[in-house]
Amino acid sequence: MLTWVAGASYSLFHEARIRLFGEQRLFSLMRRLEDAGYPYVPVQLPYTVDGDNGPTDPDLPDYVREWNRRYASPRLVIATHAQMFRALVPRYAGQLPVVAGDFTGYWEDGAASTARETALARAASSRLVQAGALWAMLDPTRFPVGADYEAWRDVVLWDEHTWGAAASVETPDAPDVVAQWRYKQAFALGADSLSLALTARALAARGPAVAGAFDVFNTSSWARTDLVLVPADLSGGGDRVVGPDGRTAQSQRLATGELAVLVRDLPPFAARRYRVRPGRAPAAGDAVAEGQTARTRRLAVALDDASGAVPGIVWTPRDVDLVDASRHLGVADYRYVAGRDSSAAAGPTHAVVRVGERGPLVASLVSEAAAPGARSVRREVQVVSGLDRVDLRVTVDKSAVRTPEGVHLAFPLRVQGGQIRFDVASSIVRPDSEQLAGSARNFVEAQSWVDVSNDSLGVTVATPDAPLVEIGGINAESPWMRALPSSQTFYSYVMNNYWHTNYKADQEGPVTFRYMLHPHGAFQADEAARFGAEAREPLLVVAAAGRAPSPLPLLRVTPAAVLVTAMKPGADGRSWIVELVNPTGQEQRVTLRWRSGAHVVWAGSDSSERTGTAIPGPFTLPPHGTAIVRASAR
């Protein structure tokens, strides 16, 4: 990506148009660039008037003409971005400096002013990836390209930086402010409903319903073992679940009426049918909850009856408590900042803790407490027999507050000397050392996960609903940070209303934030990437319909370190588009194998689905590299 910033911001002429003091501003800019040693002849100058997103200046062409008649240098040109870069690149292509890293943004924390809708849009984005895979597996020739585009358009327009009116905080109840928010909110709601509809349409092609059964789909490029929750209306025939091989799966009827089932080793891009039988679930599993502790043979978690947070997570294979008690915080500790001074952060007290699920497959604890800035905060922590994972759900029932505030959830992890990493744009970033100069450090934006690891021990925390992360402390409203401390503690920064414009003045009602914690040995990039993707894109449970689905993978990718981040039918109805990523620091030799009996031709492609160079066999994916390839039926 070529980025060109030349010392003048887009607001240089917000105070007045160029004719009023253009000469003063332009020559002042030239002097500053000369003093700074600016090495190029062209200078790009953004020109917007009357504030952000202002109108065009009808006097600009005449002013530029008069300027160029009067002065030999600098010469002014009204240009498009393409013309501007054509003036720079051919002349300086060999001299342009190259930098690498994350350029963390600062305005983006406004997304936490509407946490519910941000979570909806993030979930819709993941659901659309899964819907594309379902269409590729089930009915590729009838993929609704237009509906897919419309859904993705809503996701993108929700993510666009402007949330609402300029006076959104100054006069939040004004009719035009309310109307602009409703317009913006509609993109998140639309993405949610359209992604659900696209998923339902893919599944509708399977045929008539089959009573007493359900199908489980794996839309990932690796085999999955995970817990699925079967709705009561699909599992009313009993608590026993039998797979296609006749074996009984581990299951447990939950207090919600759902039937929890452990699905083991479901192949990539494949599905499996299970049947529900009368009778009790087998008493198999080692999960148990009692008092304030839930545990399996590999994990033990607790809830604190003062704060309601998680004071300890013991990983029994290493006999280590992964929560740093010295910070006097628990995992998911709720910290509310009224105003901007984080030293006054307050939390809930006198939490009530109870057992949720007693096991033997699923064991859980629930805490509920009153909390500052909210009507209540509820945590549910869960362990599952056979899974090295702690699932955590935090529901904040927010009160409407229009004075500055922030809500933060603590993750004080006990990993001695651990390095924090997070993922963004299919890349992995170590804060500070891999952030570009000028990046925001008060908070960062994680796509899927945050990891804290040393050479032998680590914890990956998936955060599918809330992207903002503060490292080392509650830093969001601190003075601009130019460096980050070495720390193994981070905060999930879930809510605020700090911005004075565009974003919401308040948010009210319940919002749930999900987290999954996975203890592990030394950090492995592909393992973290898979874990984050599994949190975003769970195994799909649907009513059984038509013939039993194929257990054979539609596509196999080797080596296992290379992941498919998306697969969908091509717009031509005769191809499949596959996006790949190599999250590791090593070059990978990639082999793609289509389902047995089908013959496809592989070629390179791009985001426009244009066919590139043929791929006759294995190909190389560089460290941290991505690729888009196209499979076409012969």
Secondary structure, 3 states (H helix, E strand, C coil): CCCCCCCCCCCCCCCCCHHHHHHHHHHHHHHHHHHHCCCCCCCCCCCCCCCCCCCCCCCHHHHHHHHHHHCCCCCCCCCCHHHHHHHHHHHHCCCCCCCCCECCCCHHHHHHHHHHHHHHHHHHHHHHHHHHHHHHHHCHHHCCHHHHHHHHHHHHHHHCCCCCCCCCCCCCCCHHHHHHHHHHHHHHHHHHHHHHHHHHHHHHCCCCEEEEEEEEEECCCCCEEEEEEECHHHCCCCCEEECCCCCEECEEECCCCCEEEEEEEECCCEEEEEEEECCCCCCCCCCEEECCEEECCCEEEECCCCCCCECCEEECCCCEECECHHHCCCECEEEEEECCCHHHCECCCCCEEEEEEECCCEEEEEEEEEECCEEEEEEEEEEECCCCCEEEEEEEEECCCCCCEEEEEEEEECCCCCEEEEEECCEEECCCCCECCCCCCCCEECCCEEEEECCCCEEEEECCCCCEEEECCCCCCCCCCCCCCCCCEEEEEEEECCCCCCCCCCCCEEEEEEEEEEEECCCCHHHHHHHHHHHHCCCEEEEEECCCCCCCCCEEEECCCCEEEEEEECCCCCEEEEEEECCCCCCEEEEEEECCCCCEEEEECCCCCCCCCECCCCEEECCCCEEEEEEEEC
